[in-house]
C-alpha cells in the first residue's frame, strides 16, 4: 500500500482542551450550572473572536465532569480528564473541599489548574506551582470589611471606635469572628460584644438586648437567612441605634432577606463577590447578555468563572504552545488589566508566588431605596461604586 505525502495539520484542527470539574448534580448543582454557563458564554466569545491567534486560531473546547460536590469523585474525574481526555488545563471545582484534593492531582501531573472561586485559604498554601486562584480567599472577606470601614470613616469624617461581633455559632461564623478579633486588635478598635448564637434560634431578643446595652458604633454580623431576618427585625423593634451594620453575605445576600426584613434592612452594608450594578466597563452588557441567554443575572461565582476563561485565553496567547509547562509559565506571568473579563470590582489579575490573584477583592453594597423599592447598591471599592450614589453613613437614628 502506497502512502501519500504527509498532510500538514490545519490550524482549525488544533484545539485547547479545557477540563472543568464542577458540581452539576447534588447540593451545589445550581452554582455549578451558573459557572458552566458563564464559562460557555466566555468561550463562545473567545472562539468567535478568532480563538487563540498564537496557535493559529485554535479554539477552546470544554469538557465537563460532575464532581457531585464529592472530593473522591472530583479526584477520580481529574485523573480521567488528564489521562484519558488529555486535557491541557483544568478548572474547578467551586466546593473548596473538592478543589483542595483535586489541585494535588493537577500538581502531580504538571497540569495547570485555574480556580475561579473556591475560598479556603489552604488551597493556595500548599506550595504548588500549577494552581492559580482568581477570586479572593476566605480571610480576605474580613480584611475587606475592615478596609471598607476605614475608608468609610475617612470619606465621611466620622470616627468608629467600638465594635460588636454577633455571629452564628457554626464553623462559618466562628471563622469570621476569629479574623475580626485579630483585625480589631491590630487596628485599635474596642470590641464591646463578642456574641455567638445558634442560627436555629426562634427568639433573638436576648442577643439584641446585649447589643443595645453594649452601645457599639458598628455591628458586624454573620447570619443565615432566617436569623438574618430575625435579627434585623428585632434590632428595629428595640430601636437600636448604630452608625453602621456590616454583614457578611450568606443570609443577608439571600433574596428572601429583603422581602422579609423590608424597610428594617435599609442602610445596611453587605459584602459580596459582585453585584449587577457594578460601575465597570462592559459589566452591564455582559450581565444583560447572560440574562438573555440563561434567564437570570450573573452571580459573583459566575463572574469569576467568566473572567477565568479570559485569563486562560490571555495566557494561551502568550504561551503560544499547548505544552502544560509553557501554559503554567504564562499563567504565572499574567498581568491581565483590560478586556471583556475585567468586570470585577478590582483592576487586575496578577498571581503571587502562591498562585493567588493578589488584586482580588470583594465588593461592599448598601441596601437603600432610591425610589423604586429597596435594592443593593455597590459602594466599594470606590472605583466600582454605582455612578451618582453617595453612601448613607452614619445611619439615621431610629
Secondary structure, 3 states (H helix, E strand, C coil): CCCCCCCCCCHHHCEEEEEEEECCCCCCHHHHHHHHHHHHHHHHHHHHCCCEHHHCCEEEEEEEEECCCCHHHHHHHHHHHHHCCCCCEEEECCCHHHHHHHHHHHHHHCCEEEECCCCCHHHHCCCCCCEEECCCCHHHHHHHHHHHHHHHHHHHCCCCCEEEEEEECCHHHHHHHHHHHHHHHHHCCEEEEEEEECCCCCCCHHHHHHHHHHCCCEEEEECCHHHHHHHHHHHHHCCCCCCEEEECCHHHHCHHHHHHHHHHHCCCEEEECCCCCCCCCCHHHHHHHHHHHHCCCCCHHHHHHHHHHHHHHHHHHHHCCCCHHHHHHHHHCCCECCCCCCCCCCCCECECCCCEECCCCCEEEEEEECCCCEEEEEEECHHHCCCCCCCCCCCCCC
